[in-house]
Structure formats: structure tokens, C-alpha cells
């Protein structure tokens, strides 16, 4: 059972901190907010144990747009145009916020192994990364940040191998988020991305992929790897709600 902000009394505080982290701020203030978010994570995992008696899986994703030198959603620009603030935004917030919750959750998940709930074969830890971890995408800091998340999954899988707890990174394609919709409306999408909207994925698509892997009795074969969501759809036979199957991100090309 994953920890969700919406199911906890800590939800308002956690959501507020995430919203603040999405805004431009000085490094010291960002570090303070991250420490508060870490403390909130302790309360969330503790609340999960009190309410449900166990913690079976953890899925979380945190990302902060860098301060923008121009372009769609602050993602397009050269590293010398972004400067150091872009690195701090993506790595201090995004990568660290993948690492911290797992430090607190792993001991709790280990207690339930090998017993799990629902149709899960075993507990699982999932990361949400991006194709930017394998090829140049948007900007330098973005790509290195995504590669770091993939490496977290790979190395945590090594340390959890004896516990038989798979750790897998998931790569959605281009997702139709609010940020994508703003880029379409502003014209930035057509100018700087150019991928037809018929090829984008809904936010729910990656969730179906995570459930499919979590309930696969042989999911330990995927531990320490990254998995492309659309390719998992082919393997596990799930589709978007309208029956469509967006193509693999490997087959798409940004402008």
C-alpha cells in the first residue's frame, strides 16, 4: 500500500511545501523546506503504520521547474543560460526527494516481506524518471537529474536484493500534464517540442504500468532497471481509457 498525501492528515502541510518548492527561492530557504518535507515524510510513514499496520510499497515523484531563461515551462535553454540555480532546482529538490522518503520507508517495507497485501507478490519500491536519463532532453541539468533517479533505483536494488524487494524506475512518455497544456496554449509546444498530441500519455498510464509490475509474480526480473511505460503496456496488455496505446518514447523525436 503506497503512501499518498491525500490519505494522510499530513496532506495539507506536505502539499503546501511542494507548492512552495515549485517557486523560485534562495538555496537556504529550499533546504529548510526540504527538511520540513523530510519530517513530514516521517509522520506520513508513521501514520500509515498506525492506520493500516503495514507499508507495502512506495511510489513518489518530485520535480521542480528550474528558473527559466525563456522557453516552454522553463525547460529549454543552455546550461550557461540557466546557471547554477537550475541544477539546485532539479537536484536538490527532485533527486533528493526521491532518496529521502526511501530512507524512511525501506525499514517499514522490510518488516512485511515476504508477506504482502492485495495481489502483490511482494513489496516494491518505484521511481518515476524520464527518457531524459538516457538521451539529451531539454537541458543538461534535467537529463543528469533523470539519470540520477535511474541510478538510485539501480543501486538501491543492489542493497535490497537480499530482501527480495524490487526497485524499478519507470519512464513515461510525453505526459499530458497541466504544464504540457500551458505549453500548447502558449505555442511553445509546437515550436520547441513538436510531438503531436495524439502521441502523448495520460497521467494514469504510468500508474497502470506500476500496478502491472507490482502484481507480476516475476517482477524481481525488473529490479534495478528502468522500464518504458508504453512498452509495459504492450507486455501487460493495458491501454489508455479510450483504448489507445501511445507509442514508445524511444520512437519519438523532440525538435
Beta strands, then each sheet from edge to edge (+ up, - down):
strand 1: 57-60
strand 2: 124-130
strand 3: 166-172
strand 4: 226-228
sheet 1: 1+ 2+ 3+ 4+
end
